[in-house]
Amino acid sequence: MRAVAAETSEQSASARREALKEVFAQARNCTRCAELAATRTNVVFGAGNADAELMFIGEAPGASEDEQGVPFVGRAGKLLEKLLEEIDIERKDVFIANTLKCRPPGNRDPLPVELDNCHEYLLRQVELIQPTVICTLGNFSTKLLRGDPTGITRLHGQPEVLVLGRRAVRLYPIYHPAAALYTPSMLETLREDFARLPGLLAEGAPEQPQEIPEPAAAEPAPTAEIESALTAESEADQLGLF
């Protein structure tokens, strides 16, 4: 029975990974936001372990991320990796994404309509990756996912159970690593909040909703587009991601 259960679990993980690739293909060809589609270099879908228990969600890609097609590749990403190492977690074991998959021109704040257009991709990521804990990095993603204007200063380090789309998770707001790059005194606060992550993960996933409505399906990408996206993606080292 154990062997059968393990096989079933692996098949489920494999199916979720393939579905995640299809969502990536749809996002890669997305033109819902005309300005972002016209100015981006790459869609920055996300990177990491497709079965990660821990997921990080930032605001939007910056210039380096737009160029490479991978999230958190600059100084803030290096600090994130260091903070993870300090609690014996490697970057390859987590999944990192943003509220927006495209860089806003000039690194401006995302527009409400852009967040609405992109939100479905993020919810599908959460549904398919099935994380136990989601860390929102900074004010922007924390307010968006909580649907509340309370700022990160009041909320950081305070976990709560929240339903995102079809998945109940332990939401854990923390400061964006970039905050410590500009204000070095913030580094100790970040370390303290990161130190709570292993215990939070050990609590396991919260109880899942019993009645789960079917989400609105994204328009499926043609098979040729999916195959093309998966092939081209290797150039940006994105789908080796998950």
C-alpha positions in Angstrom: 0.0 0.0 0.0 2.8 2.4 0.8 4.4 1.8 -2.6 1.1 2.5 -4.3 0.6 5.7 -2.2 4.0 6.9 -3.0 3.4 6.3 -6.7 0.1 8.1 -6.6 1.8 11.1 -4.8 4.6 11.2 -7.4 2.1 11.1 -10.3 0.2 13.9 -8.6 3.4 16.0 -8.2 4.3 15.3 -11.8 0.9 16.3 -13.1 1.0 19.6 -11.0 4.5 20.3 -12.5 3.2 19.9 -16.0 0.2 22.1 -15.2 2.6 24.7 -13.8 4.5 24.7 -17.1 1.3 25.3 -19.0 0.5 28.3 -16.8 4.0 29.6 -17.4 3.5 29.2 -21.2 0.2 31.2 -20.9 2.0 33.9 -18.9 4.9 34.1 -21.2 2.5 34.9 -24.1 0.3 37.2 -22.1 -0.7 40.6 -23.5 -3.3 41.6 -21.0 -1.3 44.6 -20.0 -0.4 46.3 -23.3 2.4 48.5 -21.8 4.1 45.7 -19.9 3.9 43.3 -22.8 5.5 46.0 -25.1 8.3 47.0 -22.7 9.3 43.7 -21.0 12.4 41.7 -22.0 11.2 38.5 -20.3 8.2 37.4 -18.3 9.5 36.6 -14.8 7.2 33.8 -13.9 9.0 32.5 -10.8 11.7 30.0 -9.9 12.3 27.2 -7.5 11.0 23.9 -6.3 7.5 23.1 -7.7 6.7 21.1 -4.6 8.1 23.7 -2.2 6.6 24.0 1.3 7.9 27.6 1.5 7.1 30.2 -1.1 8.2 33.9 -1.2 6.2 36.6 -3.0 7.7 39.9 -3.8 6.3 42.9 -5.7 7.5 43.0 -9.3 10.6 42.2 -11.3 13.4 44.8 -11.5 15.9 45.5 -14.3 18.1 42.5 -13.6 15.1 40.1 -13.2 13.6 41.4 -16.5 16.9 40.8 -18.3 17.5 37.3 -17.0 13.9 36.1 -16.6 14.5 35.0 -13.0 13.3 36.6 -9.8 15.6 38.0 -7.1 18.9 37.8 -8.9 20.3 41.1 -7.6 21.6 42.2 -4.2 18.3 41.6 -2.5 18.3 38.1 -3.9 21.8 37.4 -2.6 20.7 38.6 0.9 17.6 36.4 0.7 19.8 33.4 0.0 22.1 34.3 2.9 19.2 34.5 5.3 17.9 31.2 4.1 21.3 29.6 4.6 21.3 30.8 8.2 18.3 28.6 8.9 19.6 25.7 6.8 17.3 26.2 3.8 18.7 26.4 0.3 17.2 28.6 -2.4 16.6 25.6 -4.6 14.2 24.2 -2.0 11.8 27.2 -2.0 9.7 28.9 -4.8 10.1 32.6 -5.4 7.6 34.7 -7.4 6.2 38.2 -7.6 2.7 39.7 -7.7 3.5 40.9 -11.2 5.2 38.8 -13.8 6.5 41.7 -15.9 8.7 44.7 -14.9 6.8 48.0 -14.8 8.7 50.6 -16.9 11.1 52.6 -14.8 10.4 50.3 -11.8 7.2 52.3 -11.1 4.5 50.8 -8.8 2.2 48.2 -10.4 -1.1 49.6 -11.4 -4.3 48.2 -10.0 -5.4 46.9 -13.4 -2.0 45.2 -13.9 -2.4 43.4 -10.5 -5.9 42.3 -11.4 -4.7 41.0 -14.8 -1.8 39.0 -13.2 -3.5 37.8 -10.0 -4.9 34.6 -11.7 -1.4 33.5 -12.5 -0.3 33.9 -8.9 -3.3 32.0 -7.5 -2.6 29.2 -10.0 1.0 29.0 -8.8 -0.2 28.7 -5.2 -2.7 26.1 -6.1 -0.2 23.9 -8.1 2.8 24.3 -5.8 0.8 23.8 -2.7 3.1 25.6 -0.2 2.6 25.4 3.5 4.0 28.8 4.3 3.9 31.9 2.0 6.2 34.8 3.0 5.1 38.1 1.6 8.1 40.3 1.1 7.4 43.9 2.1 4.4 46.2 2.1 3.1 45.8 -1.4 2.6 42.0 -1.6 1.5 41.9 2.1 -1.3 44.4 1.5 -2.3 42.8 -1.8 -2.6 39.2 -0.5 -4.3 40.2 2.7 -6.6 42.6 1.0 -6.0 45.0 3.9 -4.0 48.3 4.1 -2.2 47.4 7.3 1.5 47.9 6.7 4.5 45.6 7.1 5.8 47.5 10.2 2.8 46.3 12.2 2.5 42.8 10.6 6.0 41.5 10.1 6.8 38.2 11.9 3.1 37.5 12.7 1.8 34.4 10.9 -1.9 33.9 10.0 -4.0 31.4 8.2 -5.3 32.7 4.9 -7.1 31.2 1.9 -5.6 32.2 -1.4 -7.8 31.0 -4.3 -8.2 27.3 -3.6 -5.4 26.9 -1.0 -5.2 27.6 2.7 -1.7 28.7 3.7 0.2 30.1 6.7 0.9 33.7 5.5 4.0 35.2 7.1 4.7 38.8 6.3 8.4 39.9 6.5 10.3 42.9 5.4 11.7 42.9 1.9 15.4 42.1 1.9 16.1 45.3 0.1 15.0 47.2 3.2 18.1 45.9 5.0 20.3 47.0 2.1 19.1 50.6 2.5 18.8 50.5 6.3 21.4 48.1 7.8 19.7 48.1 11.2 16.8 46.2 9.7 19.0 43.1 9.1 18.6 41.9 12.7 14.9 42.2 12.4 14.9 40.1 9.2 17.1 37.5 10.9 14.7 37.2 13.8 11.7 36.8 11.5 13.5 34.2 9.4 14.5 32.3 12.5 10.8 31.5 13.1 10.3 29.9 9.7 11.5 26.4 10.6 9.0 26.2 13.4 6.2 27.6 11.3 6.9 25.0 8.6 6.9 22.3 11.2 3.3 23.1 12.1 2.3 21.8 8.7 -0.3 23.0 6.3 -3.5 24.4 7.8 -6.9 22.7 7.2 -7.9 23.1 3.6 -11.3 24.5 2.6 -14.0 21.8 2.2 -15.9 23.4 -0.6 -13.5 24.7 -3.2 -15.1 26.6 -6.1 -13.6 26.0 -9.5 -11.5 29.1 -10.5 -12.1 30.8 -13.8 -9.9 29.0 -16.3 -7.2 30.9 -18.1 -7.5 30.8 -21.9 -5.4 27.7 -22.9 -2.4 28.3 -25.0 -2.2 26.4 -28.2 0.0 23.3 -28.0 2.5 24.9 -30.4 2.8 27.9 -28.3 3.4 25.8 -25.2 6.1 23.7 -26.8 7.7 26.9 -28.2 7.7 28.5 -24.7 9.2 25.5 -23.0 12.0 25.4 -25.6 12.7 29.1 -25.5 12.5 29.2 -21.8 15.7 27.2 -21.4 17.5 30.2 -22.8 16.5 32.2 -19.7 17.0 29.2 -17.4 13.4 29.5 -16.2 11.8 26.1 -16.5 14.7 24.2 -15.2 13.4 26.1 -12.2 10.7 23.8 -11.4 
